[in-house]
Amino acid sequence: MSEAPHEGSRNVAMRILGLELARVTERAAIAAARLRGQGNEKAADQAAVDAMREELNTLPVDGRVVIGEGERDEAPMLYIGEKLGRGGLAVDIAVDPLEGTTLCAKDMPGAIAVMAIAERGALLAAPDVYMQKIAVGPGYPAGVVDLDASPADNILALARAKGVRPHQITALVLDRPRHAGLVAEIRDTGAGVRLISDGDIAGIIFTASPEETGVDIYLGIGAAPEGVIAAAALRCTGGQMQGRLILDSAEKRRRAESMGITEPNRTYDLTDLARGDVIVAATGVTDGSLLRGVRFRPSVIETETVVYRSATGTIRRIRGERRRLDEGA
């Protein structure tokens, strides 16, 4: 017998995992949603982490976390290097059990539970630092936007490629003081800016369907781990993305080097960040543009989940109901 699974069995295993991941993010979302509006970010994050870890350990995989919970916020962690699963297909795992901890704590729109899974070695093991990012959806010539071009040049190039005037382009940017100059330069072209308080994984995913979301391009600086997960989703939906780690201290460069990052100024494209067969699952915690939040009904808990897979280019939306057998359901 061969020790390594052949391509056919690997494909079947990944296809099955797509639905299994929906169960994982559903559990995390439900756990976090129980604490919506309570003002306790760490408690909500911890609940999502615990639920996600428990479900991941039931999967038939030899899993390794390459993107884990953030260190900057001293958050409860599914830590980088943690082994998960009960054995089987060797995979890399990227998790954000609760993207938008503040959104959940304040019961604001857009909090999600999200994770990605890929073949071993397929996801960039990014340190918990910031990343400069740019992303657009499918249907444009390769290289239509570039991280080294100015924001104005990128907006104008995208408008030309889309066949519209700049004022018909909308850029999505995290609402942070560091982006004041970026926002001003985008608006100087005539383009609109949609500001979000948190949730740049969903923000990058929005670029994949501008006719529905109204978002044409994502620009700015956000967390690197979330950049890898967003890139995994964009691999599945189509589009272009570039990212560059911001390693502006000796300690950050040391941490990056310990994770195999040998080119500190490298610009990563979409397939550098996430390659091979990638599956991404996300479940809404609070209502948002991407997903509906968890609903606690008298007898059932309702969830909405989206599952993406790069190998087949499929997007599946799952409306789930689970009976409330007890308060731990």
N, C-alpha and C positions, 0 to 999 in steps of 0.2 A: 504493500500500500504506500502511496505517496504521502510524505509528511506534510507537504504544502497543498492547500486546496487548489484545484485547477480553476481555470477562468470561469467555467460555467457555474460551479458551486459557489465561487466567490460572488458572482453576480446575483445568484439567488439569495445568498446570505445578506448582501447589502440591500436587496429589495425588501426582504423581511424586516431588516433593521429600520427601514423608513417608517413603518407603522409602529414599531417598538419605541422609536424616539418620540413619537406623538404621545405615547403613554407617559414617558419621562417628563416632558415639558408640561403636560397636563397636571401631573402630580405637583410639580414645583409651583405652577401658577395657582393652583387651588390653595396650597399651603400659604403662599404669600398673600393671596386675596383675602384670607381670613383676617389679615391685619391691615387691610386698606383703611386709610384715613386715621390711623391710630397715632401717627406722628413718630413712630419708632422705626427708623430705617434699618438699623442693625437687626432688630428682632424679625422684621419681614424678610431680610436677606438670609438670616440664619434658618428660618423656616423653609425657604425655598432651597437652600443648600442641602439641608438634611433630607428633604423629600427627594431631591434630584439624586443625591448620592445613593439613597436606599434603592431607588428604581434602577439606576445604572448598574448596581451590583447584581441585579437579576438577569442582565443581558448575557447572551452567549458569545461574549467577546473577551479578548485579551486587550483591555483598554488601557491607554496611557494618557493622562491629562497633559496637554501641551499648552493650552490656554486656560488658566484658572481664574479664580476670584482675585479681585484687585488687592494689592498690597498697600497702595497709598492710603486707602481709607481704613486700614486695619480691619478689613471685613472678614467675616467667617469664610474660610476658604475650602474650595475643592482645589487643593494645591497642585502646582505644576510638578509633574512626576508621579502623582498619585496613581496607583493601579486600581482599575475598576473592572467589574464583570466577573463572570464565573468561568471564563476560559473559552477559547474559540478563535474566531477571526481576529488577527492582530490589527488594531485600529488606533488612530490618534483621536483624541476627544478635545473639543473646545467648548467651554461652557460659560454662560452668563445666567445663572439661575434666576436673577432678577435684574434685568436691565431697566433702570429707572427707579432706583430705591426711593428717591425723593418723590417721584410721581406716585408711587404706591403709598408712601407714608402720608401724602397729602390728598390721596384719591384723585389725582389729576390724570388726564388722558395719556395713554401711550406706554404704560409699563408692560413688559412682556417677560416671559421665561423663554430662553433660547439656547440652543446648543447645535454644534456641528460635529459630524463624525466623518472620518476619511481613512483611507488606507495608511498604514504606518509610514511616517515620513512625509506625508503629503501636505501637512499644515505647517506654516511658519511658526516656530516656537518663539513668539515675541515676548520680550520682557515687559513688565508693567510700567511702561513709560508712555509719553505722548507720541503721536504719529501725525505728520502732515498728510492729508488725504485729498484726493480728487476722484470723483466717480460720475459716470454718465451711463445711461441705459443702452439698450441694443439698437442696432440699425444705423450706426454711424461708421465712417471709415476708421480704420485703425489709426491711433495716434491723434484723433481729432482734438483732444485736450492733453495737456502735459503739465506735470507738477512744476517744471522749471519755467513755464510761461507765466506771464502776469495774469492776475484774475481777469483783467479787462480783455487781454488777448484770448483767454480761454472762452469767455462769454461770447466774444465776437466770432471766434472760430466755430463754436457750437451753433450759433444763430445761422451762420452761413451754411453749415452742414444740414441744418434742419429746414432751411429755406424760409426763415422768418426774420423779422426785425428783432434787435436785442431786447426791446421792451416786451416782447412776447416770450422771453426766457425767464424762468424763475429758479433762483438758486436757494438751496437750503443750507443754513449755517447755524451752528450752535451759538446760542446767545451768551457770549462770554466777552469780558472787556478786551481780551487779546484779539478779538476779531473786529474791533471798531474800524480799523483801517481797511480791512478786507471788505466789510459791508459797504463802506463809503465808496471804494473803488468799483464794486459791482454795480452800485446804484448810479454811479457816474456814467455807466454805459447805457443806462435806460432800463436795465434789467431789474426785476423785482427780487426781493429777498424775503424768504420765509424763515423766521427765527424760531428755534426750538430750545426749550430749557434743558432737555436731556434726551437720550435715546437715539444716538447716531447710528446704531445698527439698523433700526427701522428707517432712519433718514436716508441711508445709502440705498436700502432696498426700494424706497420710493422712486428712485431714478429709473428703475426697471419698467415702470408703467406710468409715464408722465401724463398720459391721457386720462388716467384715473386719479392720480395724486396731485397733478399740477406741478410736480417737481422735475426739473430738467437736469440739474447738476447739483452735486454735493461738493462743497469746498470748506476747507478749514482744518483745524487741529483738534483731534480727539484722542481717546485712549487707544493705544496700539492693540491690546487684546481684542477690543471690540472691532477694530479694523480688520483683523483676520477673520472673525466670524462673519462680518458684513461681506468680505470678499468671497467667502464660501457661498453665501447666498447669491451674490451677483454672478458667480460661476454658473449657478443653476438657472438663473433667469435671463442671462445675457447682459452684456454691458462691458464697460471698461473701467478700470480702477488703477490708481497708482498710490503708493504710500512710501513715506520715508520716516524712519525712526528719529526722534529728537533725543540725541544722546549728548546733552549739554553739560555733563559733569563726569569726572573720572569714575565715580561710583556707578553711574548708569552705564558707562562704557564697559566697566569691569563686569557688571551683571549681564550685559548683552553678550560679551565674549564668552562668559561661562555657559551661555545657552547656544553657542555655535555661531553667533553673529560676528563675522570677521571683517565685514566692510561697513563701518559705522555710517557712512554717508550714502549708502546704496539706495537707489530708487527701485522699489519692488513693484512689479506689475501684478495683474490679477492671478496669473498662474504661478508666480513666485510665492504669493500669499496662500493660495489654496489650489492644489492641482489634483489630478486623478479623479476618482469617483468620490464625490462629496455629497453628503446628505445633511440638510439643515432642517430643524423643526423649531417652531415658535408658537407659543400659546399666549393669548391675551390675558393679562392680569386686570388691568383697568381698560375701559373702552378707549379705542384709538382709531386712527385712520387705517392702520394695517389690520387690526384684529379687534373683535369684541371682547370685552372683559368677562371674567367668571361671573356667572349668575347663580346665586344660592336660592333655589326654589324650595318649597316646603318638603317635597319628596325627592327631588333630584338636584344635582349640580350640573350646570350647563357650561361647556367650554367651546372655544373656537380655536382651532389650530391650523397652521399651514405647514406643509412638508414639501421641501424642494429636493430634487435630485439632479445632479449635473449629468450623469451618464445617459439619462433618458430625456432630459429637458422637461421633466414633469413638475407640475405644481398641483398639490392636492390640498383642498380645504376640507377640514373635518369638523363637523358640529357634533360634539359629544354630549352624552347624558350619562351620568352615573347615579345610581340610587343612593340616597343618603341613609345607609344602614345604621350609621352611628356618627358621632361628631368627628371621628377620625377618618371618615370616608374620603 
